[in-house]
Amino acid sequence: MERSLRLAAGSVVVSIVVLALKYVAYRLTGSIALYSDALESLVNVSTAIAALIALKVSARPADAAHPYGYAKAEYFSAVIVGVLIVVAALSIFREVYFAWEEPHVLDPSINGLGANALASVINAAWCWVLIREGGRLRSPALVADGKHLFTDVISSAAVLAGIAIAIGTGYQKADLVLAALVAVNILWSGYGVLKESIGGLMDQAVPAETLGRIRARIAEEATGAIEAHDVRTRQAGRMTFVDFHLVVPGEMPVSEAHAICDRIEDALEAEVADILVNIHVEPEAKAKQAGIPVL
């Protein structure tokens, strides 16, 4: 978790630096497309702060009021990211509308374009770090932040291309067209972030590949039991929760059944990081003949 917090704090610093560079680029060129790019970076600052707060909250240990911990706080951060992305896109559409009514002349400032290009390079490097480390640390907040930065990189590249076309052809409205396309791209990014975060808040199951690994480990380690059935999973931030019923012979001593459960739990903890397992032991009369057979 300390690694996640350091990355989140780094995102705040990087987003502020990128925002400053892009605002300078906008002021030097007067480009509405660069204004849209700078506005997206303003959202990046807000979302980076939201992610940092969410990670701090999710790091708190479980207590009496929250016995399953605070891991879901990261999903609230991702929801905030999605909402702010949508707000930014609407603001860009507004600027495009007014600028379309009153066209302006772009200033082909090399310094301005260079500042925007530098900001894009910084963003590209940092989003790669966030997506890679966020996936490794199983942090929805960091992954959401990284994916949004990736759309920012694409938007910035398109904006620079559009400005070059506008300056080269003299068709100033090309700048506005690119700004509108950036807003559409931002909206699509916001939809993706909201979809993933809502899935987490709704106790979405683990991916099929992870579930397959979990079922395989149960089958391998449940020697002495008869079957396991009703396997259920859910994700909450970096945490994975698994519960299922384990059917054992009716005459099996409690201590022996408990030892099987301990063996399964140890195997699952080694297979999946940050997992919490809950096993309900049942006598053989409860077997469904449709669960996980014991190998």
Secondary structure, DSSP 4 states (H G I P E B T S, - for coil): -HHHHHHHHHHHHHHHHHHHHHHHHHHHH--HHHHHHHHHHHHHHHHHHHHHHHHHHHTSPP-SS-TT-STTHHHHHHHHHHHHHHHHHHHHHHHHHHHHHS-------HHHHHHHHHHHHHHHHHHHHHHHHHHHHT-HHHHHHHHHHHHHHHHHHHHHHHHHHHHHH--THHHHHHHHHHHHHHHHHHHHHHHHHHHHHTTPPPPHHHHHHHHHHHHHH-TTS-EEEEEEEEEETTEEEEEEEEEE-TT--HHHHHHHHHHHHHHHHHHSSSEEEEEEEEEGGG--SSSEE--
